[in-house]
């Protein structure tokens, strides 16, 4: 999950790689990407300062400050920076003691990293379907699954909800449910930095949370992630494991098997600059979503995924198309926009449909399958210029005019 190779103030688009929103094809000066990095002079200043400090290794003042600033923004007491959101999830599960013989409940509608982190620990991911209107985990199904697992005397290591496309899960219902069953919650807020739920920041729910700073996120540092929690001991354990589990003695001493999961001080500087601009970038993405909503409001059979929510960071704007009403499929609009050199992306392919997880247990209603078939993510990056957005909306309007 790397940052695009270049991004210039002239407005030239960078080259996103394939991750939670990148396009693996070579860059085109005219191509409009789904969610490219938004960087400029402030980021250059911070990175140059870090380089000139001489601290280019995975240690330094920029990392320490970045941890403090993200924790303050989200509303947690502690934070640990790591080299990816995936690493953060892995460490969170390990620190909670998740391992072989345990089950971890994961939404089926998510990026593969959520499920992969469970497998890294030796535990078994069990997938649960989503709410059709938000794409977030269906808490009523989760309740049924937890009851079934308890009845079968299965050890449940954690529940791992995902804040889908920047819209938080239903924590008012989910957290008491998991507390009733004595199961810790690990919040995957990879897509949701800057979002809020009932006034609380995404990344502040459950025992521990993970956010991502990959190049296409709201705050992008090329690659990176962070653990967030009010549990000082838990995050101390994560920090220890992330630093190759080296003991605090003069020589290299290791009691545990650790991981090389620490981030670069230079990239932390980039993240600090991005964090200073976060409110500006959130405002732009929310503005784009509102304008997409207005564009599609008169179009029968088309709705935006999740109701407009002042708390969402609007990381990606997703439309859902009912072909029986609209008379066309989301895939057809995607093909039309691709011909116009505009990147779109289908909603996550559910984990239970992935060959890597063939045979995994899943509790399903068909909602995730339908969103995968009918959903389309539109260009939503905060760096998108007005001429670029005009190109996107004109191409969409042309497509709609061609439909009966």
Secondary structure, DSSP 8 states (H G I E B T S, - for coil): ----S---TT-------SSSS---S---TT-B-SS-----HHHHHHHHHHHHHT--SS-SHHHHHHHHHHHHHHT-SEEEEES-HHHHHHHHHHHTT--TTEEEEEESSS-HHHHHHHHHTT-EEEEE-B-TTT-SB-HHHHHHHHHHHHHTT-EEEEEE-B-GGG----HHHHHHHHHHTT--BEEE-TT-TT-EETTEETT-SSSEEEEE--TTSSS--SS-EEEEES-HHHHHHHHHHHBTTB-SSSS--BSS---B----HHHHHHHHHHHHTHHHHHHHHHHHHHHHHHHHTTSTTEEESS---TT---SSEEEEE-HHHHSS-HHHHHHHHHHTTB--EE----GGGSGGGTT--EE--SHHHHHHHHEEEE---TT--HHHHHHHHHHHHHHHHH--
